[in-house]
Amino acid sequence: MALRELVRRPGRFSVAGGALTLIVVLLVLLGGLLDGLFLGSTGLYRQQESDLTVYSTSARSSIIRSRIDADVRATIEEVEGVTSTYGLGVALVGARVPGADEIADTSVVGYEGAISGAPEPPAPGEAHADRRLEAAGVEVGQTLEMGPERIPVEVVGWVEDTSYLLQGGLLVEPGTWREVLGSSRPDATLPDETFQVLFVEVAAGADAREVATAIDEATGDATSTLTVDEAISALPGVDAQSTTFNQIIYVTFFVAGLVVALFFALVTLERTAQYGVLKAVGASSWQIFAGLLVQAVVVTAGAFVLGLAISLGISRLAPPDIPLQLEPSRAVFVAVGMLLTAVVGGSISLRRVIRIDPASAIG
């Protein structure tokens, strides 16, 4: 009966379905913005195959401010539990792209290895470009002009998900990175063998936190060593963005639950006489309540499908500079959250259904 009513009288449920569709669009787009901001800011860290990140103590967990000299690196490599180290540095500079009117924001990454999905460092003057830079007109084979000195860097291939602070990565060998860094920020010029941070691989079976403590002790507290997850959390704005967006998302789920609860509470009140008849001919309160839940779940599922389709259309129209990234995992999260919300919201009508007395309802 519940399903037949949905088919025969869809207009009755259109208001609730429309409201839930808009809520789904809001949830998907908010989640897409959160994922886009997080993934676009942390790609360089998430692709690291190492266990620990070593900064200089004065850097306060910032790559840009950090500096690890060769002698400090040698000390770190002698610490028990350390199997290998990889130097890395970043220069945030603008790139002139052939044929493009706008300067592309890039993060030039000098690396020695241990980046997932990235090949060995290219030859001097060459770079592996992050796919994110395709939106700026970058193509394989182009020569980009980096920074105020317009240092030429040729794009020789693509890599995935290596952006840093929403700027597409250009992975280069350390010498090219030092040249770009020194030309764009003369005050930050670094000598050979000096990097901004070190990524450390820990021996199998060793505790990463204990090795991190040993590294800092060995360097006389000249370093601050974090796990890669801790380094991600220390990035500017990452935790604050996640907390803010997640609070908004959970409040929106609460609103969705209120929509379902209020709608089906009104439906139950409107159908009191009908439910009285059903009880009089033998239907139990639980059978009637199950029908309400079926309707709540079906309406919510339809709203999710329609809302997801609208969100995908909006994402295709969004400008590339908006960090909107719709992930399948986010869609699953919204779908499960909406269905649970529908069940919880619909359950509020249970008490009213149980209290319906057939004689009073019919009379």
N, C-alpha and C positions, 0 to 999 in steps of 0.2 A: 504493500500500500504506500509506503514511504517513497519508493522509487517511482511508482506510477504517478504520484502527486507531483513529483519533480518534472515528469514528462508532460503531464496534462496542464499544469499551472506554473510554468516557469517564471511568469511575471511576478508571482508572489515572492520569489527569492531573488529577484533582480537587484533590489536595493542592497541587501546584505552582500550579494555577490559582487556588485559594483564597488562597494566600500572595501571589501577584502581584496579585490583586484588592485585598487590604488595602494593599499597597504603593501601588497606583494611587490609592486613596482618600487615603492619607497625602500623596502628592505633589500631588494636585489641591487638597486643603485647605490644605497649606502654601503652595502657589503662590497660592491665593486670598487667604490672609491677607497674604502679601507684596504682592500687587497692591492689595488693599484699603488697606493701610497707606500704600503709596507714592502711589496715586492720590488717596486721601483727604487726604493731607498736601500734595500739590504741585499740585492742580488750578488754583489761582489763578495759579501761575507758568506752567504748561504752556499755559494759554489766552492768554498774552500774545503779541501780534503784533509786539512790539518785539524788538530784538537785544541790548540791554544793560540791566543793572540797576545803578543808582547808589545807594549807601548813604553815610551819613556815616562817616568812618573809625572813630570811637569805637564804632559800632554793632556791629562784628564780624559783619557780614553778617546782621543781624537787623532785620526790618521794625520790630518793636516798639520797638527802641532807637534807630532811625535818625531823622534830622531833616535835611531839605533846605530851606533858606530860599530866599526869592525871589531874593536877590542871587547865591547859588550857582547857582541854576537859570539865571539870565541869563548867567552865565559859561559854563556848560555849553552853552547854545544857540549860543554864538558859536564853539565849537570846530569846526574844519574836519572835515567828514564827518558831522556831526550834522544831521539833517533835521528832526526834531521830538522833543518830549519830552511825557510824560504823567505827571502826578502821581498817586500812589496812597498810601493809608494803610489800616491795619487796626485795628479795635478788637475784642478778644475779650470778648464779654459774653454774659450769659444773657438769653433772651427768654421772656416770659410769653405762652404761646399760648392763645387762647380755647378753653375746654373741655378743656384738657390739665392733668393733675395735675403733670407734671414740667416743670421749666424747661429749655428747649432751649438747647444750646450753639451759639452762632453766631459768625461772624466778619463784622462789619460792615465792608464795603469801600467806602471813598470813592474814586471813580475818575473820570478825565476822558475815558476812551475806550481804544481799542486792545486790548480784551479780546474774543477770538474767541467768536462766538456770543452776545455780549451787545449789546443795543441801546444807544443813547445814554443817558447818565445820566438817571434819572427826575426828576420834580419833587421839590422839598423835601418831606420827610416820607413819601416813597414808596420802594419797594425792589423789585428783581428778586431772587427767592429761588432758591437752588440746590435742585434736585430732591431732594437728600439730606435736606432738611428735611421732606419729606412724611412720613417715618417718625416725626417728632415731632408730627404733626398739623397742620402748616402748610398752609393753603389760600389760593388766590388770592382776594383781597377781604377777607381778615382784617386786623385791625390788631394788630400785636404791640407789646408794651410792653418797651422795651429798657433793660437796666441797672437800677441801684438807683433812679434817678429816674423809671423807667417812661416813657421818651420814646416816644410813639406813632409807629409806622412801618407804613404800609399796604403789603401785598404786592400788586403790580399785574401780576406775570407770573413766568414760570419761566425759569431759565437752567440749563445743564448743566455739571457738572464744574468748579466754581469754589470748591471747599472749600479751607480752609487749616488745616493741622495738625489734620485730622479734624473740623473744625467747619464746618458748612454755611454757605456764603456768603450774605450779604444785600448786594447791590450797590446803593449809594445815591450821590447826588451829594455832592460834598465838604463842603458846609455841614452836611448831616445827619450825616455821619460825624464831623465835628469836635464837633458837639453831643453825640453819643453818647459819644465818647471823653472829652470834658471832664467829663461827668456821672459816668462810671464811674471815671475816673482823673484827678482834678483836677490832679495833679502833671504829667500828660502833655498838658495843654491846649496846643493849637497855634494861632497866629494865622492869619488869612486868608493865602492864597497860600503857606503852608508845608505841605509834605507829608513823609511819612516816607521815601519813596523816589521816584525818577524812573525811568521806563522810557524808553529812548532808541532811536529808529529811526536806523539808519545809512544813509548814501547808497549807492545802488547802485554796486557796484564797489569800495567802500572796505572795508578789512580791519577787522573788528570789534575785534580785539585791539589794533590800533594806535590806533583811535579811543578805546578804553577807557583806554589809557596816556596819550593826549593830554588826555583829560578830567581825569584825576587830576593831571597836571602843571599844567593850567590853573587848577585850584582850589587849588594849593599843597598837594597831598596832604590836603586836607580831606575828600576823598571816596575811596571804594573802589568801583571799577567792575568788575562781573563780567558775563560772558555769562549768559544765562538758564539754560543748563545748569549752569554753575558755581554760580549762585544756588540752584538746586534741590539740588545736592549739599551746599551749605552749610546747608540747613535742619536743625534739630535731629533727630538720630537717623536721617535718611534713609539715609546710607551705611552706618551700623552695622547697621540693620535688613536692608538688602539683602545685605550680606556674610554676616551670620549665617544668614539664611534660605537663601541660595544654597548655603552650605556644607552645611547639613542636607539640602537637596534633592539635591545631588550625591552625598552619602554614601548617601542612600536609593536612588539609581540603582545605586550600587555593590552594595548589598545585593540589589537585584533581579537583577543580573547573577550574583551568587553563588547565588541560589535556582535560576536557570535552569541554571547550570553544574553544580551538585551534582545536581540532579534528572536531567538528561540523561546525566551521567556514570554514575549508578546504572542508568539505563535501558540504556545501552550495555553495561555489565557484565552485566546480566541477559539481554540479547539476544545475547551473544557467539556462542552456538551457532547462533542464527537467522541472524545476519549471515554466519557461516561457510558455511551452506547457500546463501545468496544469492550469495556470492562464488564458490562452487563451480559454480553454474549460469550464471555470467557477469556478475553485477552488479559494478560497479566500486566502489571505496571512495568515490569522489566521488558516485555515485548514492545510496549508503547515507547518506552525510553530508548530502546535499541533503534526504533524507527527514527526518532529524533536525531540520534547520533549519526545514523546513516546519512540523513539529509545534511547534517552539519559537515560531515566529512566530504560528501560529494560536492557540495557548494564550494567548500574551501579548495578542494582539488581543482575544480574548474577555474576558480579565481586564480590559483597558482599558475596554471597552464597559460591562461590569458595574460596574466601579469608578467610572466617570464617572457612571453613573445613580445609584449610592448617594451620591456626593458632591453631586449636584444636589439629591437629597432632603434631605440634611443641611443644605445651604445654605438651603433654604426654611424649615427648622425653626429656624435660628439666629436669636437675638434681633437686632434691628436695631442695637444698640449694639456688636455684634461686627463689626469691619471686614473681613468676608469678601466678596470680589468675584471671582466666577469669570468670567474673560475667555476668549473663544474662542482667542486666541493662546496662552494658558496650556495649554488642552486640547491644542492642536496640538503644543506643546513637549513635553508629557508623553507624547503618543502616539508622536512620533518618538523621543524618548529611550528609551521602553520597548522599541520595536521594535529599535533599535540595540543596546540592552542584551541583548535576546533573542538576536540574531545573534552578538554577542561571547561571551555566556555559552554558547550552544550550540556555538560553534566550539572550545571547550576539549575536546570529545569527539573532534575530528578525529584527533588523534594515535592514540587508542585504536582508532578504526575502521580506520585505515590499517594498524595493526600486527596486525590479526586475520588469522591464517593459517587457511584453510579446513580443511585436514587436521587441525590441532591442535584447532580449535574443534569440529569434528564428532566427532572421535575421543574 
